[in-house]
Amino acid sequence: MEVSSSTSEVIVEEWSGSSSTKLSRTATITASPSLSIQRSGSRFHHVWRRILEAFVPEGFPSSVTPDYVPFQVWDLLQGLSTYIRTMLSTQALLGAIGVGEKSATVIGATFQWFLRDLTGMLGGILFTFYQGSNLDSNAKMWRLVADLMNDLGMLMDLLSPLFPSAFVFVVCLGSISRSFTGVASGATRAALTQHFALQSNAADISAKEGSQETVATMVGMALGMLLARITMGHPLAIWFSFLSLTMFHMYANYMAVRCLALNSLNPERCSILLQHFMRTGQVLSPEQVSKMEHILPVWASSWSLKKTELIHVRVSLGVRVSSLNHLELLVTVVVEAWSTIGSLLCISLDVWVSILWLDSNYFCNTSSSELALSHTRLTI
């Protein structure tokens, strides 16, 4: 409040909740010989805030991690391209089934659709059986794989009219690919939602993500219908549009996954952390580790084997602990279920400080029962 001899001003704020996002309007009351009220904050501003509340979590941006916004932007862009391409692939699939042809029968089209859905369901069950326990620890990789499999499924649908004799086989392959997408995408999305939630607001983040996805779906379907109508009867235009959107979809997914800085530990992140720690005695931050880890599945196995072989060159057997230097004092790290770094046998105080920092910035998230890396043994 500012008070003068002739006038005094009082700023009044109207709140509709506890969060800073709930500030709806402000007003300045000036006390003078003639009382006047000046309201700042238009009705448009109030309506905009109300609309924004349907798409961002409560308390945004402090209630989510810093990588939430860039990930959502790229995720919405890739979703938009997906729904545009869905219109093209669906149009081709319906044409291959026989929609619009007098020779096509309802029972024949129904049976083909039944086989398509059945193989997709069975494929989803098999994928869950073999990879279900690996989705949490490798959420970034499987999120990327899920979208690549979705691209493959839509490609199969678009190819189906070109192979009428193998139509059922082609569409079943596409359905199996999309079933992998459904399982992997849903599971990894749950893991990423837990990562984004800083105030135990995972449900709120998931609900708002659904609203964002709905808007992207509606816009993508509208644009897809427009594109399908423009390219109807022009195969080259259809394929050019589909392949261009697919390349953009793959790029957007890669950028979305790359901007994530997860603070959970899996075998690859453990290897990166421990190698750097044994070389320098310093612990990398989650942001630094995210820039060094590989997310493409074709690199995962070869990268892990290469790094493990390099580490084991320095293994020393049958020597006294006192004969090791300060970087080799890390003997055994035991990871219990309730603590990332349960106990550490070491001598250097600097090492203790680094391990305490590691324990406060990372938590273990791996499906392996035992991870052996050089002088370090991780046991869940």
Secondary structure, DSSP 8 states (H G I E B T S, - for coil): -EE-SS-EEEEEEEESSSSGGGEEEEEEEEESSS-EEEEES-HHHHHHHHHHTTTS-TTTTTTB-TTHHHHHHHHHHHHHHHHHHHHHHHHHHHHHHTTT-TT--HHHHHHHHHHHHHHHHHHHHHHHHHHGGGTTTTHHHHHHHHHHHHHHHHHHHHHGGG-GGGHHHHHHHHHHHHHHHHHHHHHHHHHHHHHHBSSS-HHHHHHHHHHHHHHHHHHHHHHHHHHHHHHTT-HHHHHHHHHHHHHHHHHHHHHHHHT----EE-HHHHHHHHHHHHHHS----HHHHHHHS---HHHHHHHHHHHHHHHGGG---S--GGGS-GGG----EEEETTEEEEEE----HHHHHHHHHHHHH-EE----SEEEETTEEEE-
